Amino acid sequence: MILFLLLVLVAVILGIIGFAVHGLFFLLVIGAVVLVVDLAYAGIRLGRGGRKRIAR
């Protein structure tokens, strides 16, 4: 959970810097990519976490 929140924070900071500073639009794009990857990672982790494995 800490990794998820840290990556969201990094994505927001990169997005703000990329939007505010002229010529650093690529930081906004990188921030968006980090956010999408982070949300996908969280979705996969939450989807996998609900299943219980059967011991044989």
PyMOL Python script that loads the backbone (N, CA, C, O; Angstrom):
from pymol import cmd

cmd.read_pdbstr("""\
ATOM      1  N   MET A   1       0.823  -1.189   0.000  1.00  0.00           N
ATOM      2  CA  MET A   1       0.000   0.000   0.000  1.00  0.00           C
ATOM      3  C   MET A   1       0.867   1.252   0.000  1.00  0.00           C
ATOM      4  O   MET A   1       0.513   2.259  -0.614  1.00  0.00           O
ATOM      5  N   ILE A   2       1.987   1.188   0.681  1.00  0.00           N
ATOM      6  CA  ILE A   2       2.885   2.342   0.718  1.00  0.00           C
ATOM      7  C   ILE A   2       3.463   2.597  -0.670  1.00  0.00           C
ATOM      8  O   ILE A   2       3.595   3.747  -1.090  1.00  0.00           O
ATOM      9  N   LEU A   3       3.807   1.529  -1.379  1.00  0.00           N
ATOM     10  CA  LEU A   3       4.335   1.680  -2.735  1.00  0.00           C
ATOM     11  C   LEU A   3       3.303   2.329  -3.653  1.00  0.00           C
ATOM     12  O   LEU A   3       3.648   3.183  -4.469  1.00  0.00           O
ATOM     13  N   PHE A   4       2.053   1.931  -3.524  1.00  0.00           N
ATOM     14  CA  PHE A   4       0.979   2.511  -4.333  1.00  0.00           C
ATOM     15  C   PHE A   4       0.858   4.007  -4.072  1.00  0.00           C
ATOM     16  O   PHE A   4       0.810   4.799  -5.013  1.00  0.00           O
ATOM     17  N   LEU A   5       0.809   4.394  -2.814  1.00  0.00           N
ATOM     18  CA  LEU A   5       0.668   5.812  -2.471  1.00  0.00           C
ATOM     19  C   LEU A   5       1.885   6.624  -2.896  1.00  0.00           C
ATOM     20  O   LEU A   5       1.750   7.762  -3.343  1.00  0.00           O
ATOM     21  N   LEU A   6       3.061   6.046  -2.758  1.00  0.00           N
ATOM     22  CA  LEU A   6       4.285   6.732  -3.171  1.00  0.00           C
ATOM     23  C   LEU A   6       4.295   6.973  -4.675  1.00  0.00           C
ATOM     24  O   LEU A   6       4.663   8.057  -5.126  1.00  0.00           O
ATOM     25  N   LEU A   7       3.895   5.976  -5.450  1.00  0.00           N
ATOM     26  CA  LEU A   7       3.868   6.134  -6.902  1.00  0.00           C
ATOM     27  C   LEU A   7       2.793   7.121  -7.351  1.00  0.00           C
ATOM     28  O   LEU A   7       2.994   7.850  -8.323  1.00  0.00           O
ATOM     29  N   VAL A   8       1.660   7.154  -6.660  1.00  0.00           N
ATOM     30  CA  VAL A   8       0.634   8.150  -6.978  1.00  0.00           C
ATOM     31  C   VAL A   8       1.173   9.544  -6.694  1.00  0.00           C
ATOM     32  O   VAL A   8       0.965  10.462  -7.487  1.00  0.00           O
ATOM     33  N   LEU A   9       1.860   9.711  -5.576  1.00  0.00           N
ATOM     34  CA  LEU A   9       2.449  11.006  -5.231  1.00  0.00           C
ATOM     35  C   LEU A   9       3.484  11.440  -6.263  1.00  0.00           C
ATOM     36  O   LEU A   9       3.508  12.605  -6.662  1.00  0.00           O
ATOM     37  N   VAL A  10       4.332  10.525  -6.694  1.00  0.00           N
ATOM     38  CA  VAL A  10       5.336  10.834  -7.715  1.00  0.00           C
ATOM     39  C   VAL A  10       4.660  11.232  -9.026  1.00  0.00           C
ATOM     40  O   VAL A  10       5.088  12.180  -9.685  1.00  0.00           O
ATOM     41  N   ALA A  11       3.612  10.513  -9.402  1.00  0.00           N
ATOM     42  CA  ALA A  11       2.894  10.825 -10.645  1.00  0.00           C
ATOM     43  C   ALA A  11       2.267  12.214 -10.580  1.00  0.00           C
ATOM     44  O   ALA A  11       2.305  12.957 -11.561  1.00  0.00           O
ATOM     45  N   VAL A  12       1.696  12.565  -9.442  1.00  0.00           N
ATOM     46  CA  VAL A  12       1.080  13.885  -9.301  1.00  0.00           C
ATOM     47  C   VAL A  12       2.130  14.986  -9.356  1.00  0.00           C
ATOM     48  O   VAL A  12       1.927  16.007 -10.012  1.00  0.00           O
ATOM     49  N   ILE A  13       3.238  14.784  -8.675  1.00  0.00           N
ATOM     50  CA  ILE A  13       4.307  15.791  -8.673  1.00  0.00           C
ATOM     51  C   ILE A  13       4.877  15.980 -10.077  1.00  0.00           C
ATOM     52  O   ILE A  13       5.079  17.113 -10.513  1.00  0.00           O
ATOM     53  N   LEU A  14       5.139  14.882 -10.787  1.00  0.00           N
ATOM     54  CA  LEU A  14       5.644  14.986 -12.153  1.00  0.00           C
ATOM     55  C   LEU A  14       4.632  15.677 -13.058  1.00  0.00           C
ATOM     56  O   LEU A  14       5.005  16.470 -13.922  1.00  0.00           O
ATOM     57  N   GLY A  15       3.359  15.378 -12.859  1.00  0.00           N
ATOM     58  CA  GLY A  15       2.328  16.017 -13.656  1.00  0.00           C
ATOM     59  C   GLY A  15       2.249  17.516 -13.417  1.00  0.00           C
ATOM     60  O   GLY A  15       2.102  18.290 -14.363  1.00  0.00           O
ATOM     61  N   ILE A  16       2.343  17.927 -12.171  1.00  0.00           N
ATOM     62  CA  ILE A  16       2.297  19.357 -11.847  1.00  0.00           C
ATOM     63  C   ILE A  16       3.505  20.083 -12.432  1.00  0.00           C
ATOM     64  O   ILE A  16       3.366  21.154 -13.023  1.00  0.00           O
ATOM     65  N   ILE A  17       4.679  19.504 -12.267  1.00  0.00           N
ATOM     66  CA  ILE A  17       5.889  20.131 -12.811  1.00  0.00           C
ATOM     67  C   ILE A  17       5.808  20.191 -14.336  1.00  0.00           C
ATOM     68  O   ILE A  17       6.144  21.211 -14.938  1.00  0.00           O
ATOM     69  N   GLY A  18       5.367  19.107 -14.954  1.00  0.00           N
ATOM     70  CA  GLY A  18       5.258  19.073 -16.413  1.00  0.00           C
ATOM     71  C   GLY A  18       4.243  20.056 -16.952  1.00  0.00           C
ATOM     72  O   GLY A  18       4.415  20.581 -18.052  1.00  0.00           O
ATOM     73  N   PHE A  19       3.187  20.313 -16.197  1.00  0.00           N
ATOM     74  CA  PHE A  19       2.170  21.265 -16.631  1.00  0.00           C
ATOM     75  C   PHE A  19       2.614  22.710 -16.405  1.00  0.00           C
ATOM     76  O   PHE A  19       2.336  23.584 -17.225  1.00  0.00           O
ATOM     77  N   ALA A  20       3.303  22.957 -15.293  1.00  0.00           N
ATOM     78  CA  ALA A  20       3.647  24.327 -14.907  1.00  0.00           C
ATOM     79  C   ALA A  20       4.876  24.880 -15.636  1.00  0.00           C
ATOM     80  O   ALA A  20       4.914  26.066 -15.962  1.00  0.00           O
ATOM     81  N   VAL A  21       5.861  24.050 -15.890  1.00  0.00           N
ATOM     82  CA  VAL A  21       7.117  24.516 -16.477  1.00  0.00           C
ATOM     83  C   VAL A  21       7.046  24.384 -17.993  1.00  0.00           C
ATOM     84  O   VAL A  21       6.781  23.304 -18.522  1.00  0.00           O
ATOM     85  N   HIS A  22       7.282  25.473 -18.671  1.00  0.00           N
ATOM     86  CA  HIS A  22       7.240  25.475 -20.135  1.00  0.00           C
ATOM     87  C   HIS A  22       8.382  24.625 -20.692  1.00  0.00           C
ATOM     88  O   HIS A  22       9.536  24.809 -20.307  1.00  0.00           O
ATOM     89  N   GLY A  23       8.069  23.712 -21.582  1.00  0.00           N
ATOM     90  CA  GLY A  23       9.080  22.887 -22.217  1.00  0.00           C
ATOM     91  C   GLY A  23       9.306  21.545 -21.535  1.00  0.00           C
ATOM     92  O   GLY A  23      10.121  20.748 -22.002  1.00  0.00           O
ATOM     93  N   LEU A  24       8.605  21.280 -20.444  1.00  0.00           N
ATOM     94  CA  LEU A  24       8.769  19.999 -19.760  1.00  0.00           C
ATOM     95  C   LEU A  24       7.483  19.175 -19.832  1.00  0.00           C
ATOM     96  O   LEU A  24       7.086  18.531 -18.862  1.00  0.00           O
ATOM     97  N   PHE A  25       6.843  19.210 -21.000  1.00  0.00           N
ATOM     98  CA  PHE A  25       5.609  18.462 -21.198  1.00  0.00           C
ATOM     99  C   PHE A  25       5.843  16.959 -21.041  1.00  0.00           C
ATOM    100  O   PHE A  25       4.932  16.225 -20.658  1.00  0.00           O
ATOM    101  N   PHE A  26       7.066  16.500 -21.338  1.00  0.00           N
ATOM    102  CA  PHE A  26       7.353  15.074 -21.219  1.00  0.00           C
ATOM    103  C   PHE A  26       7.212  14.591 -19.778  1.00  0.00           C
ATOM    104  O   PHE A  26       6.927  13.413 -19.560  1.00  0.00           O
ATOM    105  N   LEU A  27       7.403  15.467 -18.786  1.00  0.00           N
ATOM    106  CA  LEU A  27       7.205  15.069 -17.389  1.00  0.00           C
ATOM    107  C   LEU A  27       5.733  14.808 -17.102  1.00  0.00           C
ATOM    108  O   LEU A  27       5.397  13.915 -16.325  1.00  0.00           O
ATOM    109  N   LEU A  28       4.862  15.582 -17.725  1.00  0.00           N
ATOM    110  CA  LEU A  28       3.427  15.339 -17.582  1.00  0.00           C
ATOM    111  C   LEU A  28       3.066  13.984 -18.166  1.00  0.00           C
ATOM    112  O   LEU A  28       2.272  13.244 -17.584  1.00  0.00           O
ATOM    113  N   VAL A  29       3.638  13.661 -19.301  1.00  0.00           N
ATOM    114  CA  VAL A  29       3.378  12.361 -19.935  1.00  0.00           C
ATOM    115  C   VAL A  29       3.928  11.227 -19.081  1.00  0.00           C
ATOM    116  O   VAL A  29       3.261  10.207 -18.909  1.00  0.00           O
ATOM    117  N   ILE A  30       5.119  11.389 -18.550  1.00  0.00           N
ATOM    118  CA  ILE A  30       5.711  10.361 -17.685  1.00  0.00           C
ATOM    119  C   ILE A  30       4.865  10.178 -16.427  1.00  0.00           C
ATOM    120  O   ILE A  30       4.643   9.052 -15.982  1.00  0.00           O
ATOM    121  N   GLY A  31       4.395  11.282 -15.856  1.00  0.00           N
ATOM    122  CA  GLY A  31       3.535  11.197 -14.681  1.00  0.00           C
ATOM    123  C   GLY A  31       2.250  10.439 -14.969  1.00  0.00           C
ATOM    124  O   GLY A  31       1.798   9.646 -14.143  1.00  0.00           O
ATOM    125  N   ALA A  32       1.656  10.678 -16.141  1.00  0.00           N
ATOM    126  CA  ALA A  32       0.434   9.965 -16.524  1.00  0.00           C
ATOM    127  C   ALA A  32       0.705   8.477 -16.709  1.00  0.00           C
ATOM    128  O   ALA A  32      -0.104   7.641 -16.305  1.00  0.00           O
ATOM    129  N   VAL A  33       1.833   8.146 -17.316  1.00  0.00           N
ATOM    130  CA  VAL A  33       2.191   6.736 -17.516  1.00  0.00           C
ATOM    131  C   VAL A  33       2.425   6.046 -16.182  1.00  0.00           C
ATOM    132  O   VAL A  33       1.976   4.917 -15.982  1.00  0.00           O
ATOM    133  N   VAL A  34       3.116   6.705 -15.272  1.00  0.00           N
ATOM    134  CA  VAL A  34       3.356   6.134 -13.934  1.00  0.00           C
ATOM    135  C   VAL A  34       2.029   5.899 -13.215  1.00  0.00           C
ATOM    136  O   VAL A  34       1.850   4.871 -12.561  1.00  0.00           O
ATOM    137  N   LEU A  35       1.107   6.840 -13.334  1.00  0.00           N
ATOM    138  CA  LEU A  35      -0.198   6.694 -12.688  1.00  0.00           C
ATOM    139  C   LEU A  35      -0.976   5.516 -13.264  1.00  0.00           C
ATOM    140  O   LEU A  35      -1.576   4.749 -12.512  1.00  0.00           O
ATOM    141  N   VAL A  36      -0.974   5.362 -14.578  1.00  0.00           N
ATOM    142  CA  VAL A  36      -1.692   4.246 -15.208  1.00  0.00           C
ATOM    143  C   VAL A  36      -1.076   2.902 -14.805  1.00  0.00           C
ATOM    144  O   VAL A  36      -1.797   1.954 -14.494  1.00  0.00           O
ATOM    145  N   VAL A  37       0.244   2.825 -14.812  1.00  0.00           N
ATOM    146  CA  VAL A  37       0.916   1.582 -14.419  1.00  0.00           C
ATOM    147  C   VAL A  37       0.630   1.262 -12.953  1.00  0.00           C
ATOM    148  O   VAL A  37       0.413   0.103 -12.600  1.00  0.00           O
ATOM    149  N   ASP A  38       0.630   2.273 -12.113  1.00  0.00           N
ATOM    150  CA  ASP A  38       0.358   2.077 -10.699  1.00  0.00           C
ATOM    151  C   ASP A  38      -1.071   1.594 -10.470  1.00  0.00           C
ATOM    152  O   ASP A  38      -1.294   0.697  -9.657  1.00  0.00           O
ATOM    153  N   LEU A  39      -2.032   2.170 -11.168  1.00  0.00           N
ATOM    154  CA  LEU A  39      -3.419   1.723 -11.024  1.00  0.00           C
ATOM    155  C   LEU A  39      -3.601   0.303 -11.540  1.00  0.00           C
ATOM    156  O   LEU A  39      -4.362  -0.471 -10.958  1.00  0.00           O
ATOM    157  N   ALA A  40      -2.916  -0.051 -12.623  1.00  0.00           N
ATOM    158  CA  ALA A  40      -2.986  -1.422 -13.138  1.00  0.00           C
ATOM    159  C   ALA A  40      -2.380  -2.403 -12.135  1.00  0.00           C
ATOM    160  O   ALA A  40      -2.927  -3.482 -11.909  1.00  0.00           O
ATOM    161  N   TYR A  41      -1.264  -2.029 -11.541  1.00  0.00           N
ATOM    162  CA  TYR A  41      -0.616  -2.872 -10.530  1.00  0.00           C
ATOM    163  C   TYR A  41      -1.539  -3.075  -9.332  1.00  0.00           C
ATOM    164  O   TYR A  41      -1.660  -4.189  -8.823  1.00  0.00           O
ATOM    165  N   ALA A  42      -2.187  -2.009  -8.881  1.00  0.00           N
ATOM    166  CA  ALA A  42      -3.100  -2.112  -7.745  1.00  0.00           C
ATOM    167  C   ALA A  42      -4.298  -2.988  -8.102  1.00  0.00           C
ATOM    168  O   ALA A  42      -4.748  -3.783  -7.277  1.00  0.00           O
ATOM    169  N   GLY A  43      -4.816  -2.852  -9.313  1.00  0.00           N
ATOM    170  CA  GLY A  43      -5.941  -3.673  -9.738  1.00  0.00           C
ATOM    171  C   GLY A  43      -5.599  -5.147  -9.806  1.00  0.00           C
ATOM    172  O   GLY A  43      -6.395  -5.992  -9.396  1.00  0.00           O
ATOM    173  N   ILE A  44      -4.434  -5.458 -10.317  1.00  0.00           N
ATOM    174  CA  ILE A  44      -3.996  -6.854 -10.391  1.00  0.00           C
ATOM    175  C   ILE A  44      -3.791  -7.415  -8.997  1.00  0.00           C
ATOM    176  O   ILE A  44      -4.178  -8.547  -8.709  1.00  0.00           O
ATOM    177  N   ARG A  45      -3.184  -6.624  -8.142  1.00  0.00           N
ATOM    178  CA  ARG A  45      -2.905  -7.091  -6.771  1.00  0.00           C
ATOM    179  C   ARG A  45      -4.199  -7.304  -5.989  1.00  0.00           C
ATOM    180  O   ARG A  45      -4.315  -8.285  -5.255  1.00  0.00           O
ATOM    181  N   LEU A  46      -5.171  -6.407  -6.131  1.00  0.00           N
ATOM    182  CA  LEU A  46      -6.437  -6.574  -5.422  1.00  0.00           C
ATOM    183  C   LEU A  46      -7.239  -7.731  -5.994  1.00  0.00           C
ATOM    184  O   LEU A  46      -7.917  -8.437  -5.248  1.00  0.00           O
ATOM    185  N   GLY A  47      -7.175  -7.937  -7.293  1.00  0.00           N
ATOM    186  CA  GLY A  47      -7.895  -9.033  -7.925  1.00  0.00           C
ATOM    187  C   GLY A  47      -7.358 -10.391  -7.537  1.00  0.00           C
ATOM    188  O   GLY A  47      -8.116 -11.353  -7.411  1.00  0.00           O
ATOM    189  N   ARG A  48      -6.072 -10.472  -7.350  1.00  0.00           N
ATOM    190  CA  ARG A  48      -5.438 -11.734  -6.958  1.00  0.00           C
ATOM    191  C   ARG A  48      -5.590 -12.021  -5.477  1.00  0.00           C
ATOM    192  O   ARG A  48      -5.605 -13.186  -5.081  1.00  0.00           O
ATOM    193  N   GLY A  49      -5.703 -11.009  -4.658  1.00  0.00           N
ATOM    194  CA  GLY A  49      -5.680 -11.167  -3.215  1.00  0.00           C
ATOM    195  C   GLY A  49      -6.897 -11.859  -2.633  1.00  0.00           C
ATOM    196  O   GLY A  49      -6.815 -12.390  -1.525  1.00  0.00           O
ATOM    197  N   GLY A  50      -8.033 -11.874  -3.340  1.00  0.00           N
ATOM    198  CA  GLY A  50      -9.255 -12.443  -2.784  1.00  0.00           C
ATOM    199  C   GLY A  50      -9.340 -13.950  -2.859  1.00  0.00           C
ATOM    200  O   GLY A  50     -10.164 -14.550  -2.169  1.00  0.00           O
ATOM    201  N   ARG A  51      -8.532 -14.566  -3.656  1.00  0.00           N
ATOM    202  CA  ARG A  51      -8.606 -16.024  -3.846  1.00  0.00           C
ATOM    203  C   ARG A  51      -7.788 -16.736  -2.774  1.00  0.00           C
ATOM    204  O   ARG A  51      -6.701 -16.301  -2.393  1.00  0.00           O
ATOM    205  N   LYS A  52      -8.344 -17.834  -2.309  1.00  0.00           N
ATOM    206  CA  LYS A  52      -7.615 -18.662  -1.357  1.00  0.00           C
ATOM    207  C   LYS A  52      -7.148 -19.924  -2.066  1.00  0.00           C
ATOM    208  O   LYS A  52      -7.873 -20.513  -2.867  1.00  0.00           O
ATOM    209  N   ARG A  53      -5.952 -20.313  -1.761  1.00  0.00           N
ATOM    210  CA  ARG A  53      -5.405 -21.523  -2.386  1.00  0.00           C
ATOM    211  C   ARG A  53      -5.755 -22.743  -1.564  1.00  0.00           C
ATOM    212  O   ARG A  53      -5.751 -22.717  -0.333  1.00  0.00           O
ATOM    213  N   ILE A  54      -6.054 -23.796  -2.269  1.00  0.00           N
ATOM    214  CA  ILE A  54      -6.415 -25.043  -1.614  1.00  0.00           C
ATOM    215  C   ILE A  54      -5.166 -25.892  -1.447  1.00  0.00           C
ATOM    216  O   ILE A  54      -4.456 -26.177  -2.411  1.00  0.00           O
ATOM    217  N   ALA A  55      -4.909 -26.292  -0.205  1.00  0.00           N
ATOM    218  CA  ALA A  55      -3.739 -27.124   0.079  1.00  0.00           C
ATOM    219  C   ALA A  55      -4.064 -28.575  -0.256  1.00  0.00           C
ATOM    220  O   ALA A  55      -5.143 -29.075   0.061  1.00  0.00           O
ATOM    221  N   ARG A  56      -3.116 -29.233  -0.900  1.00  0.00           N
ATOM    222  CA  ARG A  56      -3.337 -30.643  -1.272  1.00  0.00           C
ATOM    223  C   ARG A  56      -2.515 -31.566  -0.427  1.00  0.00           C
ATOM    224  O   ARG A  56      -2.576 -32.783  -0.602  1.00  0.00           O
TER     225      ARG A  56
END
""", "prot")
cmd.dss("prot")
cmd.show_as("cartoon", "prot")
cmd.util.cbc("prot")
cmd.orient("prot")
